[in-house]
Amino acid sequence: MSDSREQILGRVRNATQSLPKPQSRPVYSPELPVSKNGKALYGTTDIVSDFARNWKATSGRWAENWKNLAFSLQSTSPKLGYCAPEFAEPLKAVWPEAPIETEFDREKVDEYAFGITPAWGAIAETGTLILTDKTTPARLAALAPWVHVAVVRERMIFPTLPAAVAAFPDDPSIIMVTGPSKTADIEGILIEGVHGPGVQLAMVI
């Protein structure tokens, strides 16, 4: 963590110490109404396929395995990319010449064509990825490059939004990502990639 960021967060912590403690997260009952997708997911036996289907419906892209991911990234002829250290070995196994760095350099933020980071979890109901500060410490690597690849463990895919919220970790920042960044003007013209990655890939391991 940079000194300036720590100074800012330290001031925020000091200023909020005297405030009442935040309320506990609400406990959601599984009996609460959820979407049609969510209702169908209770008791599902193929949660990965359910997540993949809904993720693709949000314009998210899917990688079946490391070889498939490497092919997708190679097709853009990237000059440089970031890869979280825990994923460098399996990526290099299928793409030995992968132009990656395992330490995110803020001075090169405009040079990274892609970023591969872990996701804390996912929600099958909505096709959503969940990123946290502790799981994805190189947060800029998930937000700045045009292509972001989120790697999520199968056991961390939750069937519904209430199930995911109930399991949220104690983390200072939790972000839910449903497909690539999107925005539309008053004429309803949808543009992707304005406020974040234009291409969002997900892979389950």
C-alpha positions as CSV (number, residue, x, y, z in Angstrom):
1,M,0.0,0.0,0.0
2,S,1.4,3.4,-1.0
3,D,2.3,5.9,1.8
4,S,-0.2,8.5,0.4
5,R,-3.0,6.0,0.4
6,E,-2.2,4.9,3.9
7,Q,-2.2,8.5,5.1
8,I,-5.6,9.2,3.6
9,L,-7.1,6.0,5.0
10,G,-5.5,6.7,8.3
11,R,-7.2,10.1,8.5
12,V,-10.5,8.5,7.6
13,R,-10.2,5.9,10.3
14,N,-9.3,8.5,12.9
15,A,-12.2,10.7,11.9
16,T,-14.7,7.9,12.1
17,Q,-13.5,6.3,15.4
18,S,-16.0,8.2,17.5
19,L,-19.0,7.4,15.2
20,P,-21.4,4.6,16.2
21,K,-20.4,1.1,15.0
22,P,-21.9,0.2,11.6
23,Q,-25.0,-2.0,11.6
24,S,-24.6,-5.7,11.1
25,R,-25.3,-7.0,7.6
26,P,-28.9,-8.1,7.2
27,V,-29.6,-11.8,7.3
28,Y,-31.5,-12.8,4.1
29,S,-33.9,-15.6,4.2
30,P,-33.7,-18.1,1.3
31,E,-37.5,-17.8,1.2
32,L,-37.3,-14.2,0.0
33,P,-38.4,-13.6,-3.6
34,V,-35.5,-13.8,-6.0
35,S,-35.4,-13.6,-9.8
36,K,-36.7,-16.4,-12.0
37,N,-33.1,-17.4,-12.6
38,G,-32.5,-17.5,-8.8
39,K,-35.5,-19.7,-8.1
40,A,-34.4,-22.2,-10.7
41,L,-30.9,-22.3,-9.1
42,Y,-31.9,-23.6,-5.7
43,G,-30.6,-27.2,-5.6
44,T,-28.8,-26.9,-8.9
45,T,-26.3,-29.6,-9.7
46,D,-24.4,-27.7,-12.4
47,I,-23.7,-24.3,-10.9
48,V,-20.7,-23.6,-13.2
49,S,-22.9,-23.9,-16.3
50,D,-25.6,-21.7,-14.8
51,F,-23.0,-19.0,-13.9
52,A,-21.4,-19.3,-17.4
53,R,-24.8,-18.9,-19.2
54,N,-25.8,-15.8,-17.2
55,W,-22.3,-14.3,-17.4
56,K,-22.3,-14.6,-21.2
57,A,-25.8,-13.0,-21.2
58,T,-24.2,-9.8,-19.8
59,S,-21.7,-9.7,-22.7
60,G,-19.0,-11.3,-20.5
61,R,-16.6,-13.7,-22.3
62,W,-15.8,-17.2,-21.1
63,A,-12.5,-19.2,-21.0
64,E,-12.9,-22.9,-20.5
65,N,-9.3,-23.5,-19.4
66,W,-5.8,-22.0,-19.5
67,K,-5.2,-23.1,-23.1
68,N,-8.5,-21.4,-24.2
69,L,-7.6,-18.3,-22.2
70,A,-4.1,-18.1,-23.7
71,F,-5.6,-18.4,-27.2
72,S,-8.0,-15.5,-26.5
73,L,-5.3,-13.3,-25.2
74,Q,-2.8,-14.1,-28.0
75,S,-5.3,-13.1,-30.6
76,T,-4.9,-9.5,-29.6
77,S,-1.1,-9.6,-29.9
78,P,-0.5,-8.0,-26.5
79,K,2.9,-6.4,-25.7
80,L,2.5,-6.5,-22.0
81,G,0.0,-7.9,-19.4
82,Y,-0.3,-8.3,-15.7
83,C,-0.8,-11.7,-14.1
84,A,-1.4,-12.4,-10.4
85,P,1.6,-14.5,-9.2
86,E,-0.5,-17.6,-8.4
87,F,-1.6,-17.9,-12.0
88,A,1.7,-17.3,-13.7
89,E,2.8,-20.9,-13.8
90,P,-0.4,-22.4,-15.3
91,L,-0.5,-19.6,-17.9
92,K,3.2,-20.1,-18.8
93,A,2.6,-23.8,-19.1
94,V,0.4,-23.2,-22.1
95,W,1.9,-19.9,-23.3
96,P,5.7,-20.0,-22.5
97,E,6.3,-16.6,-24.2
98,A,3.4,-14.8,-22.4
99,P,4.5,-11.2,-22.0
100,I,3.5,-10.9,-18.4
101,E,4.6,-9.2,-15.2
102,T,3.6,-10.6,-11.8
103,E,4.0,-7.3,-10.0
104,F,1.7,-4.5,-11.0
105,D,3.7,-1.3,-11.9
106,R,1.6,1.8,-11.7
107,E,4.1,3.6,-13.9
108,K,3.1,1.2,-16.7
109,V,-0.6,1.4,-16.1
110,D,-1.2,2.5,-19.7
111,E,1.0,-0.3,-21.1
112,Y,-0.9,-3.3,-19.7
113,A,-3.1,-4.8,-22.4
114,F,-4.7,-7.2,-20.0
115,G,-4.8,-8.1,-16.3
116,I,-5.4,-11.5,-14.8
117,T,-6.6,-11.4,-11.2
118,P,-8.4,-13.7,-8.7
119,A,-12.0,-13.1,-7.9
120,W,-13.3,-13.8,-4.4
121,G,-16.5,-15.4,-5.7
122,A,-19.3,-15.3,-8.2
123,I,-23.1,-15.4,-8.4
124,A,-24.8,-17.8,-10.8
125,E,-28.2,-16.1,-10.6
126,T,-27.0,-12.8,-12.1
127,G,-23.7,-13.8,-13.8
128,T,-21.7,-11.6,-11.5
129,L,-18.1,-11.7,-10.3
130,I,-17.2,-10.6,-6.8
131,L,-13.9,-8.8,-6.2
132,T,-12.5,-7.9,-2.8
133,D,-9.5,-5.9,-1.5
134,K,-7.9,-8.9,0.2
135,T,-8.4,-11.3,-2.7
136,T,-7.5,-8.8,-5.4
137,P,-4.8,-6.5,-3.9
138,A,-3.7,-5.3,-7.3
139,R,-7.1,-3.7,-7.8
140,L,-5.9,-1.4,-10.6
141,A,-5.0,-4.5,-12.6
142,A,-8.7,-5.4,-12.6
143,L,-9.9,-1.9,-13.6
144,A,-7.4,-0.2,-15.9
145,P,-6.5,-2.7,-18.7
146,W,-8.9,-3.0,-21.6
147,V,-9.1,-6.8,-21.0
148,H,-9.7,-8.1,-17.5
149,V,-9.6,-11.8,-16.7
150,A,-11.1,-12.9,-13.4
151,V,-10.3,-16.4,-12.1
152,V,-12.8,-17.8,-9.6
153,R,-12.8,-21.1,-7.7
154,E,-15.7,-23.3,-8.4
155,R,-16.5,-23.8,-4.7
156,M,-16.9,-20.0,-4.4
157,I,-19.8,-19.7,-6.9
158,F,-23.0,-19.0,-5.0
159,P,-26.4,-19.8,-6.5
160,T,-28.1,-16.5,-5.6
161,L,-27.4,-12.9,-4.6
162,P,-28.7,-13.4,-1.0
163,A,-26.5,-16.5,-0.6
164,A,-23.4,-14.5,-1.7
165,V,-24.2,-11.5,0.5
166,A,-24.6,-13.8,3.5
167,A,-21.1,-15.2,2.9
168,F,-19.4,-11.8,2.3
169,P,-16.0,-11.6,4.0
170,D,-14.9,-8.9,6.4
171,D,-13.4,-6.7,3.7
172,P,-13.1,-2.9,3.3
173,S,-14.2,-3.0,-0.3
174,I,-16.3,-5.4,-2.2
175,I,-17.1,-4.9,-5.9
176,M,-19.6,-6.8,-7.9
177,V,-18.9,-7.0,-11.7
178,T,-21.6,-8.1,-14.1
179,G,-20.0,-8.1,-17.6
180,P,-17.9,-5.3,-19.1
181,S,-18.3,-1.7,-18.1
182,K,-21.4,-0.2,-19.9
183,T,-23.0,3.2,-20.2
184,A,-25.7,4.7,-22.5
185,D,-26.6,8.2,-23.5
186,I,-30.1,9.6,-23.5
187,E,-30.6,8.2,-27.0
188,G,-30.1,4.7,-25.5
189,I,-26.9,3.9,-27.4
190,L,-25.0,1.4,-25.4
191,I,-21.2,1.8,-25.1
192,E,-19.0,-0.8,-23.4
193,G,-15.6,-0.1,-21.8
194,V,-16.1,3.6,-20.8
195,H,-15.6,3.3,-17.0
196,G,-13.6,0.1,-16.9
197,P,-12.5,-2.9,-18.9
198,G,-14.2,-3.2,-22.3
199,V,-13.6,-7.0,-22.3
200,Q,-14.4,-9.1,-19.2
201,L,-13.3,-12.7,-19.2
202,A,-14.2,-15.2,-16.5
203,M,-12.6,-18.6,-15.9
204,V,-13.5,-21.2,-13.2
205,I,-10.9,-23.4,-11.7
